[in-house]
Amino acid sequence: MHLFNKKESEIRAVAEALKSEDVKFVCTGHCTKERAYRILKEELGERLAQLKVGLQIEF
Protein backbone atom coordinates (compact mmCIF):
# COMPACT_ATOMS: atom_id res chain seq x y z
CA MET A 1 0.00 0.00 0.00
CA HIS A 2 1.48 3.31 -1.02
CA LEU A 3 0.33 5.18 2.07
CA PHE A 4 3.62 6.78 3.13
CA ASN A 5 2.63 10.20 1.80
CA LYS A 6 -1.08 10.17 2.64
CA LYS A 7 -2.91 12.18 5.26
CA GLU A 8 -3.78 10.46 8.50
CA SER A 9 -7.48 10.72 7.66
CA GLU A 10 -6.89 8.89 4.36
CA ILE A 11 -4.95 6.11 6.09
CA ARG A 12 -7.70 5.68 8.68
CA ALA A 13 -10.27 5.58 5.86
CA VAL A 14 -8.34 2.70 4.26
CA ALA A 15 -8.37 0.87 7.59
CA GLU A 16 -12.12 1.44 7.97
CA ALA A 17 -12.73 0.13 4.47
CA LEU A 18 -10.73 -3.01 5.25
CA LYS A 19 -12.70 -3.53 8.46
CA SER A 20 -16.04 -2.93 6.75
CA GLU A 21 -15.17 -5.60 4.16
CA ASP A 22 -14.25 -7.93 7.03
CA VAL A 23 -10.69 -8.43 5.77
CA LYS A 24 -9.11 -10.86 8.22
CA PHE A 25 -5.41 -10.22 7.59
CA VAL A 26 -3.32 -7.59 5.79
CA CYS A 27 0.41 -7.45 5.11
CA THR A 28 2.11 -4.20 4.22
CA GLY A 29 5.38 -3.73 2.39
CA HIS A 30 8.09 -1.10 2.37
CA CYS A 31 5.90 1.49 0.60
CA THR A 32 3.68 1.87 3.64
CA LYS A 33 6.55 3.17 5.80
CA GLU A 34 6.47 3.40 9.60
CA ARG A 35 4.03 6.29 10.10
CA ALA A 36 1.24 4.80 8.02
CA TYR A 37 1.93 1.34 9.45
CA ARG A 38 1.57 2.69 13.00
CA ILE A 39 -1.77 4.30 12.16
CA LEU A 40 -3.03 1.14 10.45
CA LYS A 41 -1.86 -0.92 13.43
CA GLU A 42 -3.90 1.28 15.78
CA GLU A 43 -6.98 0.62 13.66
CA LEU A 44 -6.46 -3.01 12.63
CA GLY A 45 -4.51 -4.49 15.54
CA GLU A 46 -3.63 -8.15 15.03
CA ARG A 47 -5.13 -8.11 11.55
CA LEU A 48 -2.02 -6.26 10.35
CA ALA A 49 1.56 -7.41 9.83
CA GLN A 50 4.54 -5.82 8.14
CA LEU A 51 6.40 -7.86 5.55
CA LYS A 52 10.11 -7.97 6.23
CA VAL A 53 12.95 -10.08 4.90
CA GLY A 54 12.86 -13.49 6.54
CA LEU A 55 9.29 -13.17 7.83
CA GLN A 56 7.39 -16.45 7.77
CA ILE A 57 3.63 -16.50 8.02
CA GLU A 58 1.75 -19.74 8.47
CA PHE A 59 -2.00 -20.06 8.03
FIKOLZA-1660 file (N, C-alpha, C; in steps of 0.1 Angstrom, whole numbers, plus 5000, padded with zeros to 4 digits):
% residues 59
   i   px   py   pz ch aa at
   1 5008 4988 5000  A  M  N
   1 5000 5000 5000  A  M CA
   1 5009 5012 5000  A  M  C
   2 5007 5021 4991  A  H  N
   2 5015 5033 4990  A  H CA
   2 5008 5044 4998  A  H  C
   3 5010 5043 5011  A  L  N
   3 5003 5052 5021  A  L CA
   3 5013 5061 5028  A  L  C
   4 5026 5060 5024  A  F  N
   4 5036 5068 5031  A  F CA
   4 5034 5083 5030  A  F  C
   5 5028 5088 5020  A  N  N
   5 5026 5102 5018  A  N CA
   5 5012 5107 5019  A  N  C
   6 5003 5098 5025  A  K  N
   6 4989 5102 5026  A  K CA
   6 4986 5108 5040  A  K  C
   7 4975 5116 5040  A  K  N
   7 4971 5122 5053  A  K CA
   7 4966 5111 5062  A  K  C
   8 4967 5114 5075  A  E  N
   8 4962 5105 5085  A  E CA
   8 4948 5101 5083  A  E  C
   9 4939 5110 5079  A  S  N
   9 4925 5107 5077  A  S CA
   9 4923 5097 5065  A  S  C
  10 4932 5098 5055  A  E  N
  10 4931 5089 5044  A  E CA
  10 4935 5075 5048  A  E  C
  11 4946 5074 5056  A  I  N
  11 4950 5061 5061  A  I CA
  11 4940 5054 5070  A  I  C
  12 4934 5062 5078  A  R  N
  12 4923 5057 5087  A  R CA
  12 4911 5053 5078  A  R  C
  13 4908 5060 5068  A  A  N
  13 4897 5056 5059  A  A CA
  13 4900 5042 5052  A  A  C
  14 4913 5040 5048  A  V  N
  14 4917 5027 5043  A  V CA
  14 4914 5016 5053  A  V  C
  15 4918 5019 5065  A  A  N
  15 4916 5009 5076  A  A CA
  15 4901 5006 5078  A  A  C
  16 4893 5016 5078  A  E  N
  16 4879 5014 5080  A  E CA
  16 4873 5006 5068  A  E  C
  17 4878 5009 5056  A  A  N
  17 4873 5001 5045  A  A CA
  17 4876 4987 5046  A  A  C
  18 4889 4984 5051  A  L  N
  18 4893 4970 5052  A  L CA
  18 4884 4963 5063  A  L  C
  19 4881 4970 5074  A  K  N
  19 4873 4965 5085  A  K CA
  19 4859 4963 5080  A  K  C
  20 4853 4972 5072  A  S  N
  20 4840 4971 5067  A  S CA
  20 4838 4959 5058  A  S  C
  21 4849 4956 5051  A  E  N
  21 4848 4944 5042  A  E CA
  21 4852 4931 5049  A  E  C
  22 4854 4932 5062  A  D  N
  22 4857 4921 5070  A  D CA
  22 4870 4913 5066  A  D  C
  23 4880 4921 5061  A  V  N
  23 4893 4916 5058  A  V CA
  23 4900 4910 5071  A  V  C
  24 4904 4898 5070  A  K  N
  24 4909 4891 5082  A  K CA
  24 4924 4894 5085  A  K  C
  25 4932 4896 5074  A  F  N
  25 4946 4898 5076  A  F CA
  25 4952 4906 5064  A  F  C
  26 4961 4915 5068  A  V  N
  26 4967 4924 5058  A  V CA
  26 4982 4925 5061  A  V  C
  27 4990 4924 5050  A  C  N
  27 5004 4926 5051  A  C CA
  27 5008 4938 5043  A  C  C
  28 5016 4946 5049  A  T  N
  28 5021 4958 5042  A  T CA
  28 5036 4956 5038  A  T  C
  29 5040 4963 5028  A  G  N
  29 5054 4963 5024  A  G CA
  29 5061 4976 5027  A  G  C
  30 5072 4977 5021  A  H  N
  30 5081 4989 5024  A  H CA
  30 5075 5002 5020  A  H  C
  31 5065 5002 5011  A  C  N
  31 5059 5015 5006  A  C CA
  31 5049 5021 5016  A  C  C
  32 5046 5013 5026  A  T  N
  32 5037 5019 5036  A  T CA
  32 5044 5028 5046  A  T  C
  33 5057 5024 5049  A  K  N
  33 5065 5032 5058  A  K CA
  33 5060 5031 5072  A  K  C
  34 5068 5036 5082  A  E  N
  34 5065 5034 5096  A  E CA
  34 5053 5042 5101  A  E  C
  35 5051 5054 5096  A  R  N
  35 5040 5063 5101  A  R CA
  35 5027 5057 5097  A  R  C
  36 5025 5054 5085  A  A  N
  36 5012 5048 5080  A  A CA
  36 5010 5034 5087  A  A  C
  37 5021 5026 5088  A  Y  N
  37 5019 5013 5095  A  Y CA
  37 5014 5015 5109  A  Y  C
  38 5020 5025 5116  A  R  N
  38 5016 5027 5130  A  R CA
  38 5001 5030 5131  A  R  C
  39 4996 5039 5122  A  I  N
  39 4982 5043 5122  A  I CA
  39 4973 5031 5118  A  I  C
  40 4977 5023 5108  A  L  N
  40 4970 5011 5105  A  L CA
  40 4969 5001 5116  A  L  C
  41 4981 5000 5123  A  K  N
  41 4981 4991 5134  A  K CA
  41 4972 4995 5145  A  K  C
  42 4971 5008 5148  A  E  N
  42 4961 5013 5158  A  E CA
  42 4947 5009 5154  A  E  C
  43 4944 5009 5141  A  E  N
  43 4930 5006 5137  A  E CA
  43 4928 4991 5135  A  E  C
  44 4938 4984 5130  A  L  N
  44 4935 4970 5126  A  L CA
  44 4941 4960 5136  A  L  C
  45 4950 4964 5145  A  G  N
  45 4955 4955 5155  A  G CA
  45 4962 4943 5150  A  G  C
  46 4957 4931 5154  A  E  N
  46 4964 4919 5150  A  E CA
  46 4960 4914 5136  A  E  C
  47 4952 4922 5130  A  R  N
  47 4949 4919 5115  A  R CA
  47 4960 4923 5106  A  R  C
  48 4969 4931 5112  A  L  N
  48 4980 4937 5103  A  L CA
  48 4994 4932 5107  A  L  C
  49 5002 4930 5097  A  A  N
  49 5016 4926 5098  A  A CA
  49 5024 4933 5088  A  A  C
  50 5036 4935 5091  A  Q  N
  50 5045 4942 5081  A  Q CA
  50 5055 4932 5075  A  Q  C
  51 5055 4931 5062  A  L  N
  51 5064 4921 5056  A  L CA
  51 5078 4926 5057  A  L  C
  52 5087 4917 5061  A  K  N
  52 5101 4920 5062  A  K CA
  52 5109 4908 5057  A  K  C
  53 5121 4910 5054  A  V  N
  53 5129 4899 5049  A  V CA
  53 5130 4889 5060  A  V  C
  54 5128 4876 5056  A  G  N
  54 5129 4865 5065  A  G CA
  54 5116 4862 5073  A  G  C
  55 5106 4871 5071  A  L  N
  55 5093 4868 5078  A  L CA
  55 5086 4856 5073  A  L  C
  56 5081 4848 5082  A  Q  N
  56 5074 4836 5078  A  Q CA
  56 5060 4836 5084  A  Q  C
  57 5050 4835 5076  A  I  N
  57 5036 4835 5080  A  I CA
  57 5030 4822 5077  A  I  C
  58 5024 4815 5087  A  E  N
  58 5017 4803 5085  A  E CA
  58 5003 4804 5088  A  E  C
  59 4995 4799 5079  A  F  N
  59 4980 4799 5080  A  F CA
  59 4975 4786 5083  A  F  C
% end
